[in-house]
Amino acid sequence: MTHVMKSGTLQSDLERKDAHSSESTDRGKQRKVSNPLMFLRRWAANPLQMGSIIPSAPALCMRIARQVRRTPDQFVIELGAGTGVVSKAMLDAGLPPEKLYVVEIVHDMAEHLRDVLPGVNVIEGDARELVKLLPTHVRGNVGTVVCGVPLVLLPLAEQKRFIDAMEAVAPGVGFLHFSYCITSPLPYQKHKLTAKREEWTPRNFPPASVWRYTPEK
């Protein structure tokens, strides 16, 4: 009986160690993806490209991921993927990596994304040139566009360039946009869009909302 108890205790200890090791590995992977130091350096270099000094928190990423809509054959496009925390959340929610295209203008971040998001289609380039950047078979076959570009910091004309680019590759689909503003970050009526706040989370620093913008019918 004593031997059985010791064996059982040993097994439990091993399971706890394995579980702890797995949790540590997951945390390590998350830190590798988020890479806050890289994020902070890029924010310091160009705040208008980043919008925040730290990557989005898991609570916000999860809320963005659950708002993704697509049929099995459709693609998801993410603009301004940063260090890939939102991309990772969408993959964890079941999005096949080959169905995700991320567009990142910063070279170092694009290289980082290729490293931490195996199988994902990473494109280094300007999201305002989406028609040129995306393959023909993707254009017009998009279920959701996630816009991580801080549009609120841009003048109206530049906002329109991004919106027109998204509409050109995903006609009528609109886009998801997360923001730290209390109200809509976009003057959506001026862009002939409808707006709906889909999600809000105080568990992000700063607190954030997920908005869905769609073209007016």
Secondary structure, DSSP 8 states (H G I E B T S, - for coil): -HHHHHHHHHHHHHHHHHHHHHHHHHHHHHHHHH-HHHHHHHHHH-HHHHSSSS---HHHHHHHHTT----TT-EEEEES-TTSHHHHHHHHTT--GGGEEEEE--HHHHHHHHHHSTT-EEEES-GGGHHHHS-TTTTT-EEEEEE-S-GGGS-HHHHHHHHHHHHHHSTTT-EEEEES-SS-SS-TTTTTEEEEEEEEESSSSS-EEEEEEEE--
